[in-house]
Amino acid sequence: MPPSVKHDLRPIWHWALLAFLVWAALAYVMLPRLWTHHQNQPGIKHLPMVTQTKQGIPGDPIDVGLVGSREDVIRAMYAAGWRAADPVTLKSSLAIIGSVLLDRPDLKAPVSPLYYDGRPEDLAFEKEVGRSADRRDHVRFWKVLDVGAERRPVWLGSATYDRGVGLSHYTGAVTHHIGPDVDAVRDLLIADLDRAHRLTAIYQVTGLGPVVFGRNGGGDPYYTDGEVRFGRLVADGVPASGPATIIAPPPLVGLKDQLWKSVEGLAGGE
């Protein structure tokens, strides 16, 4: 290449390098800090936001939270039309196999254990979508704080949709495969609780952060806006008098969520 051409290209490379550095700073440093917010539940700021399988493989993301006692959680979930999942035993495992093979309901089919902070879920609930247990919405909850910002216990959960039974892409074990849009199940759960008048407030807290090409412990793809949607439960099972109060996120987080909607369509192949 002639020296004059090399000289002409030098400014282009300088501008390209500068553009790359600016993009990297925005994408990985500045913007994540701007949309990180924990003011409504600061006690979870340093907690992990993804579950793990028994083998230590990153599992489903944390995407939902509840505030209230164990009894408040159970009462609210049942009122919202969700049922507690049975523990994983030989009997319950045979029941779920029969449900899938015979295409018949199993309202309390077990969920495979996931781990958070080294322990399996404290509570698990599900809501049937299809005729058998191969398709269902389900959520696992872990109690993470005895006393949170609202002076009540705090629970973090992972809500996903089981779209069918198959083999794990990583271990070859039989497992449920999840649908990629985990935010849809999170939002459905909170909406169910609100319709049942079991929430007094709804707000967001930063979770895993925006993820377009995530993979869970079974190798299933997922995408998420990275927010944990919290519901403050009514106490002692007394229904709320009306819809929950919506506590808006900071303006920049709201803008990020709006921009995510356009990215979400691409991630979902729409």
ZALONU-695456 format. One record per residue (C-alpha): residue number from 1; residue in three letters; chain; x, y, z. Coordinates in pm, 1 decimal, decimal comma. Layout:
BEGIN
{r NUM; ALA; A; {X; Y; Z}}
...
***
This chain:
BEGIN
{r 1; MET; A; {0,0; 0,0; 0,0}}
{r 2; PRO; A; {147,8; 341,2; -96,9}}
{r 3; PRO; A; {256,9; 563,1; 198,5}}
{r 4; SER; A; {4,0; 832,7; 99,8}}
{r 5; VAL; A; {-285,4; 584,8; 127,7}}
{r 6; LYS; A; {-163,6; 464,0; 468,5}}
{r 7; HIS; A; {-146,9; 825,9; 584,2}}
{r 8; ASP; A; {-503,5; 889,4; 464,6}}
{r 9; LEU; A; {-634,0; 582,5; 651,7}}
{r 10; ARG; A; {-470,7; 677,4; 983,4}}
{r 11; PRO; A; {-741,9; 928,3; 1090,9}}
{r 12; ILE; A; {-1013,0; 674,4; 1004,2}}
{r 13; TRP; A; {-859,0; 415,0; 1237,0}}
{r 14; HIS; A; {-822,5; 676,9; 1509,1}}
{r 15; TRP; A; {-1192,1; 766,9; 1484,6}}
{r 16; ALA; A; {-1291,5; 399,5; 1472,5}}
{r 17; LEU; A; {-1089,4; 328,1; 1786,9}}
{r 18; LEU; A; {-1240,0; 629,9; 1962,1}}
{r 19; ALA; A; {-1592,5; 521,4; 1864,6}}
{r 20; PHE; A; {-1524,4; 170,6; 1998,7}}
{r 21; LEU; A; {-1394,7; 305,7; 2330,7}}
{r 22; VAL; A; {-1695,3; 537,2; 2368,3}}
{r 23; TRP; A; {-1934,3; 250,5; 2292,9}}
{r 24; ALA; A; {-1759,0; 21,0; 2541,1}}
{r 25; ALA; A; {-1767,3; 286,8; 2812,8}}
{r 26; LEU; A; {-2137,5; 352,2; 2756,6}}
{r 27; ALA; A; {-2242,3; -11,3; 2724,4}}
{r 28; TYR; A; {-2038,8; -159,3; 3008,8}}
{r 29; VAL; A; {-1976,5; 124,0; 3255,3}}
{r 30; MET; A; {-2186,4; 440,2; 3230,5}}
{r 31; LEU; A; {-2529,8; 319,8; 3121,3}}
{r 32; PRO; A; {-2546,6; 21,0; 3360,8}}
{r 33; ARG; A; {-2465,8; 259,2; 3647,9}}
{r 34; LEU; A; {-2734,1; 503,8; 3533,6}}
{r 35; TRP; A; {-3007,9; 241,7; 3524,3}}
{r 36; THR; A; {-2900,5; 53,0; 3838,9}}
{r 37; HIS; A; {-3150,3; 124,5; 4117,5}}
{r 38; HIS; A; {-3214,2; -37,4; 4454,3}}
{r 39; GLN; A; {-3372,9; 246,7; 4649,2}}
{r 40; ASN; A; {-3695,4; 55,1; 4711,8}}
{r 41; GLN; A; {-3513,6; -255,0; 4843,2}}
{r 42; PRO; A; {-3147,6; -169,5; 4912,6}}
{r 43; GLY; A; {-3086,9; -486,4; 5112,3}}
{r 44; ILE; A; {-3066,9; -698,9; 4797,1}}
{r 45; LYS; A; {-2813,5; -476,0; 4619,5}}
{r 46; HIS; A; {-2522,6; -719,5; 4652,8}}
{r 47; LEU; A; {-2717,7; -1043,8; 4620,1}}
{r 48; PRO; A; {-2671,0; -1271,1; 4314,8}}
{r 49; MET; A; {-2940,7; -1241,3; 4049,6}}
{r 50; VAL; A; {-2921,9; -1581,9; 3887,9}}
{r 51; THR; A; {-2994,9; -1929,7; 4023,4}}
{r 52; GLN; A; {-2776,9; -2238,1; 3984,2}}
{r 53; THR; A; {-2831,9; -2603,7; 3908,6}}
{r 54; LYS; A; {-2711,0; -2874,0; 4144,4}}
{r 55; GLN; A; {-2399,3; -2899,8; 3927,1}}
{r 56; GLY; A; {-2326,7; -2527,9; 3974,7}}
{r 57; ILE; A; {-2434,2; -2428,1; 3621,2}}
{r 58; PRO; A; {-2604,1; -2084,9; 3603,5}}
{r 59; GLY; A; {-2979,6; -2145,4; 3595,1}}
{r 60; ASP; A; {-3285,1; -1924,6; 3551,0}}
{r 61; PRO; A; {-3258,7; -1551,1; 3628,7}}
{r 62; ILE; A; {-3410,1; -1389,3; 3936,6}}
{r 63; ASP; A; {-3694,6; -1175,9; 3801,9}}
{r 64; VAL; A; {-3965,2; -1140,9; 4068,5}}
{r 65; GLY; A; {-3981,6; -1045,4; 4434,7}}
{r 66; LEU; A; {-4243,3; -1048,3; 4711,2}}
{r 67; VAL; A; {-4256,6; -871,0; 5045,7}}
{r 68; GLY; A; {-4440,1; -1046,2; 5328,2}}
{r 69; SER; A; {-4434,3; -1344,9; 5560,0}}
{r 70; ARG; A; {-4431,5; -1705,9; 5441,1}}
{r 71; GLU; A; {-4801,8; -1727,9; 5524,6}}
{r 72; ASP; A; {-4868,1; -1408,0; 5327,7}}
{r 73; VAL; A; {-4692,3; -1555,6; 5022,8}}
{r 74; ILE; A; {-4883,8; -1885,1; 5035,6}}
{r 75; ARG; A; {-5223,2; -1718,9; 5089,1}}
{r 76; ALA; A; {-5161,3; -1470,2; 4809,0}}
{r 77; MET; A; {-5042,8; -1727,6; 4555,4}}
{r 78; TYR; A; {-5344,4; -1951,7; 4612,9}}
{r 79; ALA; A; {-5580,2; -1653,8; 4590,5}}
{r 80; ALA; A; {-5417,6; -1564,6; 4256,5}}
{r 81; GLY; A; {-5482,8; -1912,3; 4112,6}}
{r 82; TRP; A; {-5136,0; -2063,0; 4159,1}}
{r 83; ARG; A; {-5084,6; -2394,8; 4340,7}}
{r 84; ALA; A; {-4792,6; -2519,4; 4548,6}}
{r 85; ALA; A; {-4578,1; -2776,2; 4367,7}}
{r 86; ASP; A; {-4528,5; -3115,7; 4531,1}}
{r 87; PRO; A; {-4177,8; -3209,2; 4652,3}}
{r 88; VAL; A; {-3973,4; -3422,5; 4414,2}}
{r 89; THR; A; {-4032,9; -3783,2; 4523,2}}
{r 90; LEU; A; {-4065,0; -4112,0; 4336,9}}
{r 91; LYS; A; {-4443,3; -4086,9; 4361,6}}
{r 92; SER; A; {-4463,1; -3727,1; 4236,2}}
{r 93; SER; A; {-4209,9; -3800,0; 3960,2}}
{r 94; LEU; A; {-4418,0; -4094,7; 3835,8}}
{r 95; ALA; A; {-4728,2; -3874,3; 3851,3}}
{r 96; ILE; A; {-4574,8; -3606,0; 3630,0}}
{r 97; ILE; A; {-4456,5; -3869,3; 3379,8}}
{r 98; GLY; A; {-4810,9; -4004,2; 3365,8}}
{r 99; SER; A; {-4947,4; -3653,0; 3322,1}}
{r 100; VAL; A; {-4723,4; -3588,4; 3021,4}}
{r 101; LEU; A; {-4763,9; -3928,2; 2856,0}}
{r 102; LEU; A; {-5141,3; -3947,4; 2907,5}}
{r 103; ASP; A; {-5202,2; -3573,9; 2850,2}}
{r 104; ARG; A; {-5389,5; -3532,1; 3175,8}}
{r 105; PRO; A; {-5372,1; -3258,6; 3442,7}}
{r 106; ASP; A; {-5136,3; -3263,7; 3739,4}}
{r 107; LEU; A; {-5211,1; -2945,4; 3933,9}}
{r 108; LYS; A; {-4926,1; -2995,9; 4181,4}}
{r 109; ALA; A; {-4657,4; -3149,6; 3962,2}}
{r 110; PRO; A; {-4308,2; -3111,6; 4114,6}}
{r 111; VAL; A; {-4050,8; -2869,1; 3982,7}}
{r 112; SER; A; {-3687,6; -2967,0; 3957,1}}
{r 113; PRO; A; {-3481,2; -2799,4; 4228,7}}
{r 114; LEU; A; {-3273,1; -2492,9; 4155,9}}
{r 115; TYR; A; {-3029,9; -2342,4; 4401,8}}
{r 116; TYR; A; {-2977,1; -1990,4; 4527,9}}
{r 117; ASP; A; {-2702,7; -1909,5; 4773,6}}
{r 118; GLY; A; {-2634,9; -2283,0; 4793,1}}
{r 119; ARG; A; {-2986,7; -2395,1; 4890,6}}
{r 120; PRO; A; {-3294,1; -2517,1; 4703,6}}
{r 121; GLU; A; {-3609,0; -2310,7; 4677,1}}
{r 122; ASP; A; {-3815,1; -2249,7; 4989,9}}
{r 123; LEU; A; {-4144,8; -2241,0; 4801,1}}
{r 124; ALA; A; {-4255,8; -2334,7; 4449,2}}
{r 125; PHE; A; {-4586,3; -2267,3; 4274,1}}
{r 126; GLU; A; {-4731,1; -2339,0; 3931,8}}
{r 127; LYS; A; {-5021,2; -2253,7; 3705,5}}
{r 128; GLU; A; {-5128,1; -2488,1; 3428,0}}
{r 129; VAL; A; {-5121,2; -2366,7; 3071,6}}
{r 130; GLY; A; {-5178,6; -2687,1; 2875,2}}
{r 131; ARG; A; {-5373,2; -3003,4; 2952,0}}
{r 132; SER; A; {-5075,4; -3176,6; 3114,2}}
{r 133; ALA; A; {-4775,6; -3083,7; 3327,5}}
{r 134; ASP; A; {-4540,8; -3048,9; 3029,6}}
{r 135; ARG; A; {-4664,3; -2690,1; 2981,5}}
{r 136; ARG; A; {-4709,2; -2459,9; 3278,3}}
{r 137; ASP; A; {-4603,5; -2131,3; 3433,2}}
{r 138; HIS; A; {-4408,4; -2179,0; 3751,9}}
{r 139; VAL; A; {-4205,8; -1984,9; 4005,9}}
{r 140; ARG; A; {-3953,0; -2073,8; 4275,1}}
{r 141; PHE; A; {-3903,8; -1847,4; 4577,7}}
{r 142; TRP; A; {-3619,2; -1806,5; 4826,7}}
{r 143; LYS; A; {-3642,5; -1602,1; 5144,3}}
{r 144; VAL; A; {-3340,7; -1370,4; 5128,2}}
{r 145; LEU; A; {-3405,2; -1113,0; 5403,7}}
{r 146; ASP; A; {-3581,2; -1152,0; 5736,1}}
{r 147; VAL; A; {-3641,5; -777,7; 5741,1}}
{r 148; GLY; A; {-3630,1; -560,5; 5430,7}}
{r 149; ALA; A; {-3688,5; -191,1; 5365,0}}
{r 150; GLU; A; {-4057,2; -228,2; 5455,4}}
{r 151; ARG; A; {-3977,6; -406,3; 5785,0}}
{r 152; ARG; A; {-4107,8; -735,1; 5648,9}}
{r 153; PRO; A; {-3944,9; -1047,6; 5501,3}}
{r 154; VAL; A; {-3821,4; -1031,2; 5140,9}}
{r 155; TRP; A; {-3843,9; -1314,3; 4888,7}}
{r 156; LEU; A; {-3668,1; -1339,1; 4553,1}}
{r 157; GLY; A; {-3803,5; -1567,6; 4283,1}}
{r 158; SER; A; {-3747,7; -1702,3; 3935,7}}
{r 159; ALA; A; {-4061,2; -1722,3; 3721,3}}
{r 160; THR; A; {-4054,0; -1908,2; 3388,5}}
{r 161; TYR; A; {-4278,4; -2091,3; 3143,5}}
{r 162; ASP; A; {-4227,1; -2464,8; 3086,6}}
{r 163; ARG; A; {-4287,7; -2523,9; 2716,4}}
{r 164; GLY; A; {-4219,5; -2898,4; 2712,3}}
{r 165; VAL; A; {-4018,6; -3190,4; 2846,1}}
{r 166; GLY; A; {-3686,4; -3289,6; 2691,9}}
{r 167; LEU; A; {-3317,0; -3346,8; 2761,3}}
{r 168; SER; A; {-3081,5; -3089,0; 2908,5}}
{r 169; HIS; A; {-2844,3; -2955,6; 2642,4}}
{r 170; TYR; A; {-2564,5; -2964,8; 2901,4}}
{r 171; THR; A; {-2611,1; -3284,6; 3104,3}}
{r 172; GLY; A; {-2851,2; -3499,4; 2898,7}}
{r 173; ALA; A; {-3085,5; -3534,5; 3198,4}}
{r 174; VAL; A; {-3463,1; -3520,8; 3153,6}}
{r 175; THR; A; {-3585,9; -3168,3; 3226,4}}
{r 176; HIS; A; {-3846,1; -2909,3; 3137,5}}
{r 177; HIS; A; {-3742,2; -2661,2; 2869,7}}
{r 178; ILE; A; {-3838,7; -2300,3; 2940,5}}
{r 179; GLY; A; {-3979,9; -2040,1; 2705,1}}
{r 180; PRO; A; {-3738,4; -1757,6; 2620,4}}
{r 181; ASP; A; {-3955,6; -1463,1; 2735,4}}
{r 182; VAL; A; {-3912,0; -1490,6; 3112,4}}
{r 183; ASP; A; {-4039,9; -1135,9; 3168,0}}
{r 184; ALA; A; {-4383,6; -1238,0; 3039,6}}
{r 185; VAL; A; {-4425,9; -1491,9; 3322,1}}
{r 186; ARG; A; {-4295,5; -1244,5; 3580,1}}
{r 187; ASP; A; {-4548,2; -985,0; 3466,0}}
{r 188; LEU; A; {-4830,5; -1242,5; 3454,4}}
{r 189; LEU; A; {-4761,2; -1348,3; 3813,5}}
{r 190; ILE; A; {-4764,3; -991,5; 3945,0}}
{r 191; ALA; A; {-5080,9; -917,2; 3744,5}}
{r 192; ASP; A; {-5251,8; -1229,1; 3886,9}}
{r 193; LEU; A; {-5167,7; -1119,6; 4240,3}}
{r 194; ASP; A; {-5293,0; -768,0; 4174,4}}
{r 195; ARG; A; {-5620,3; -890,6; 4020,4}}
{r 196; ALA; A; {-5672,5; -1102,2; 4332,1}}
{r 197; HIS; A; {-5625,0; -785,2; 4543,0}}
{r 198; ARG; A; {-5323,2; -932,1; 4721,2}}
{r 199; LEU; A; {-5082,1; -643,6; 4654,5}}
{r 200; THR; A; {-5060,1; -296,6; 4799,3}}
{r 201; ALA; A; {-4767,7; -176,5; 4584,0}}
{r 202; ILE; A; {-4566,8; -278,4; 4276,9}}
{r 203; TYR; A; {-4216,9; -154,1; 4198,4}}
{r 204; GLN; A; {-3893,3; -251,8; 4023,6}}
{r 205; VAL; A; {-3541,2; -317,6; 4147,8}}
{r 206; THR; A; {-3233,6; -389,1; 3937,7}}
{r 207; GLY; A; {-3180,2; -758,5; 3878,8}}
{r 208; LEU; A; {-2947,2; -932,1; 3637,1}}
{r 209; GLY; A; {-2953,1; -642,3; 3392,7}}
{r 210; PRO; A; {-3062,3; -658,5; 3026,2}}
{r 211; VAL; A; {-2983,7; -993,9; 2866,0}}
{r 212; VAL; A; {-3053,1; -1071,5; 2499,9}}
{r 213; PHE; A; {-2880,1; -1407,5; 2455,1}}
{r 214; GLY; A; {-2898,5; -1577,1; 2794,1}}
{r 215; ARG; A; {-2881,8; -1953,5; 2856,3}}
{r 216; ASN; A; {-3018,8; -2132,5; 3160,9}}
{r 217; GLY; A; {-2897,7; -2450,6; 3330,5}}
{r 218; GLY; A; {-3063,7; -2671,3; 3069,5}}
{r 219; GLY; A; {-2914,5; -2475,2; 2780,0}}
{r 220; ASP; A; {-3243,0; -2302,5; 2694,3}}
{r 221; PRO; A; {-3218,3; -1947,6; 2556,1}}
{r 222; TYR; A; {-3388,3; -1660,2; 2735,9}}
{r 223; TYR; A; {-3401,5; -1282,0; 2726,5}}
{r 224; THR; A; {-3496,7; -1028,9; 2992,2}}
{r 225; ASP; A; {-3499,8; -657,3; 3065,0}}
{r 226; GLY; A; {-3308,7; -747,4; 3380,5}}
{r 227; GLU; A; {-3554,7; -598,3; 3628,1}}
{r 228; VAL; A; {-3690,4; -768,4; 3940,7}}
{r 229; ARG; A; {-4060,5; -681,0; 3966,7}}
{r 230; PHE; A; {-4163,7; -662,8; 4331,8}}
{r 231; GLY; A; {-4506,9; -697,3; 4484,8}}
{r 232; ARG; A; {-4576,9; -581,5; 4840,3}}
{r 233; LEU; A; {-4826,2; -833,4; 4976,2}}
{r 234; VAL; A; {-5126,9; -760,5; 5191,6}}
{r 235; ALA; A; {-5082,7; -876,5; 5550,0}}
{r 236; ASP; A; {-5276,7; -1159,5; 5712,2}}
{r 237; GLY; A; {-5472,1; -1240,6; 5395,3}}
{r 238; VAL; A; {-5689,2; -926,8; 5412,9}}
{r 239; PRO; A; {-5759,7; -828,7; 5048,2}}
{r 240; ALA; A; {-5661,4; -483,0; 4927,9}}
{r 241; SER; A; {-5944,9; -239,2; 4861,6}}
{r 242; GLY; A; {-5830,7; -179,4; 4505,3}}
{r 243; PRO; A; {-5542,9; -213,8; 4257,5}}
{r 244; ALA; A; {-5189,1; -184,5; 4387,9}}
{r 245; THR; A; {-5005,8; 146,4; 4383,8}}
{r 246; ILE; A; {-4749,9; 151,9; 4101,6}}
{r 247; ILE; A; {-4420,6; 304,6; 4213,0}}
{r 248; ALA; A; {-4249,9; 426,2; 3896,9}}
{r 249; PRO; A; {-3878,8; 356,0; 3843,5}}
{r 250; PRO; A; {-3630,2; 642,3; 3799,0}}
{r 251; PRO; A; {-3675,3; 824,9; 3463,7}}
{r 252; LEU; A; {-3362,0; 677,7; 3304,6}}
{r 253; VAL; A; {-3470,3; 327,5; 3401,6}}
{r 254; GLY; A; {-3812,0; 394,6; 3247,8}}
{r 255; LEU; A; {-3638,7; 508,2; 2928,6}}
{r 256; LYS; A; {-3423,7; 195,0; 2929,8}}
{r 257; ASP; A; {-3736,7; -18,7; 2967,8}}
{r 258; GLN; A; {-3899,7; 155,0; 2672,5}}
{r 259; LEU; A; {-3591,6; 101,1; 2456,8}}
{r 260; TRP; A; {-3586,9; -262,0; 2568,0}}
{r 261; LYS; A; {-3930,2; -317,0; 2415,3}}
{r 262; SER; A; {-3785,3; -266,2; 2067,9}}
{r 263; VAL; A; {-3488,1; -492,6; 2141,3}}
{r 264; GLU; A; {-3723,8; -753,1; 2290,1}}
{r 265; GLY; A; {-3901,7; -791,2; 1957,3}}
{r 266; LEU; A; {-3572,9; -875,1; 1786,7}}
{r 267; ALA; A; {-3472,7; -1116,2; 2064,2}}
{r 268; GLY; A; {-3805,0; -1295,4; 2034,2}}
{r 269; GLY; A; {-3772,6; -1329,3; 1659,3}}
{r 270; GLU; A; {-4077,8; -1112,8; 1594,8}}
***
